[in-house]
Amino acid sequence: MRASCDIVKDLLPLYLDGVCSGDSKAAVDEHVASCENCHAELMAMQKEISVNGAGQNLKEADAVINLSRRWRAGMKKSLLKGIGIAILSVAALMLVLHLFMGFRIVY
């Protein structure tokens, strides 16, 4: 049975990835051998696709990574500041209670 161009064009991606069945592969091989249009399409699919701006993408990725590191460092710094302020606030409150209200801590 001879496969139509539409069927072969649908199978070409699977054929190139090597995931189609043996029967499908044989049908594509047979069809491409005799059909110039499908053969040309197969050759076009096999060409390497150039990725424009790959260097730009890597620079943007580096920028995001650096921003993430700075954000994490800022979060750690803010956490430590918050803990320090909380400790100082509690200590100041205890001092005020002790000095002005005679509050004593009993162990």
C-alpha positions in Angstrom: 0.0 0.0 0.0 1.4 3.3 -1.0 1.1 6.1 1.6 -0.2 9.6 0.5 1.8 12.7 0.9 -0.4 14.0 3.7 0.1 10.8 5.7 3.9 10.9 5.1 4.1 14.6 6.1 2.2 13.7 9.3 4.7 10.9 10.0 7.9 12.8 9.2 8.4 14.2 12.7 7.9 10.8 14.3 10.2 9.3 11.6 13.0 11.8 12.3 12.7 11.2 16.1 12.8 7.4 15.5 9.6 6.7 17.4 7.3 5.5 14.6 6.6 1.8 14.0 8.6 -0.3 11.6 5.7 -0.4 9.1 5.4 3.4 9.2 9.2 3.8 8.8 9.1 1.5 5.8 6.1 3.4 4.3 7.9 6.7 4.7 11.2 5.3 3.2 9.3 3.9 0.2 7.3 7.2 -0.3 10.3 9.5 0.1 12.3 7.5 -2.4 9.8 8.3 -5.1 8.3 11.7 -4.1 10.5 14.8 -4.6 8.2 17.0 -2.5 8.2 14.8 0.5 11.9 14.1 0.1 12.6 17.9 0.1 10.4 18.3 3.2 12.4 15.6 5.0 15.7 17.2 4.1 14.4 20.6 5.3 13.3 19.0 8.6 16.8 17.4 9.0 18.6 20.8 8.7 19.8 22.2 11.9 17.7 25.1 13.2 19.8 28.0 14.3 18.7 29.7 17.5 19.0 33.5 17.2 19.9 35.4 20.3 21.2 32.4 22.3 23.9 34.6 23.8 21.3 37.2 24.7 19.2 34.5 26.4 22.2 33.3 28.5 22.9 36.9 29.5 19.3 37.3 30.6 19.5 34.0 32.5 22.6 35.2 34.3 20.9 38.5 35.2 18.0 36.6 36.7 20.3 34.3 38.7 22.2 37.3 40.0 19.0 39.1 40.9 17.8 35.9 42.7 21.0 35.8 44.7 20.8 39.4 45.7 17.1 39.0 46.7 18.0 35.9 48.9 20.8 37.8 50.6 18.5 40.8 51.2 15.9 38.5 52.7 18.5 37.0 55.1 19.6 40.5 56.1 16.0 41.6 56.7 15.3 38.5 58.8 18.4 39.1 61.0 17.4 42.8 61.3 13.9 41.8 62.3 15.2 39.3 64.9 17.6 42.0 66.3 14.8 44.6 66.5 12.5 42.1 68.3 15.2 41.2 70.8 16.0 44.9 71.5 12.3 45.8 71.8 11.7 43.0 74.4 14.8 44.1 76.3 13.8 47.7 76.2 10.3 46.8 77.4 11.7 44.7 80.2 14.0 47.6 81.2 11.2 50.1 81.3 9.0 47.7 83.3 11.9 47.1 85.7 12.9 50.7 86.2 9.6 52.5 86.3 7.2 49.8 87.6 9.3 47.8 89.9 8.7 44.6 87.8 11.0 41.8 88.8 11.7 38.5 87.0 11.3 35.6 89.3 13.1 32.4 88.5 
